[in-house]
Amino acid sequence: MTAPLTPPHRPSPHDSAWPPPYSAVPKDAEGADGADGTDGTPDVATEVRQGIVVLLAVTLAGVALGLLWLWLAPRIPLISDGKAVFLKDTEGENAVGADGTFTLLALGLGALSAAVVFWFHRHGGIAIVVGLAVGGLLGSLLGWGLGTLLGPAHDVAEHARAVGAGVTFHAPLELKAHGAILAWPVAAMLAHLALTALFGPRDPEPDWDDTPLSPPPPHDARP
């Protein structure tokens, strides 16, 4: 008498398939681009427009630099004897003070403009950074030109004849150290870099799918 043979195991259509050991793609990466295919950052055209707006706004801030420089820079007193013009204070350092005032104001406005730009555009972008740097340079040039234009007259001899001999008047407001023009863009770049490093957006940490392994299907039991 022979023992009955066990029929081979036939998988049921409801049996689940063998899952992969793990998912090779982080959960955060799946669907990160959203339904519209974007990842939250502006496209190139939008970034260029934002960079142009930053450039224009920072350049116009040069008006504030020029007015502040005109207001705060020390004056150089001159005096005329009717034939020649002399420094009233031969040991004064007002000329150096004008350069220092311009540099300090440019550094402060550079840091301020970087903070404002970072506040409105935390995502950064090449166009925005370039707009900030070029705008700082143009703003410095605008402030320099505006301060000298609104300051005392540049024709010293004519000014001396107009006020008369023995009357003190001020020399034109001039920037001797032309390197101070770079103070604004340099300060803006350093401040923006520091703010981005400290408070800029961070890439999300990957959350790997740690689905536990399912046991393998049982082997067919045969006699």
Secondary structure, DSSP 8 states (H G I E B T S, - for coil): ------------TTS-----SS-SS-GGGTTTTTTTT--SS--HHHHHHHHHHHHHHHHHTHHHHHHHHHHHS---EEEE-SS-EEES-TT--HHHHHHHHHHHHHHHHHHHHHHHHHHH-TT--HHHHHHHHHHHHHHHHHHHHHHHHHSS-S-HHHHHHHH-TT--EE-------GGGGGHHHHHHHHHHHHHHHHHS-----------------------
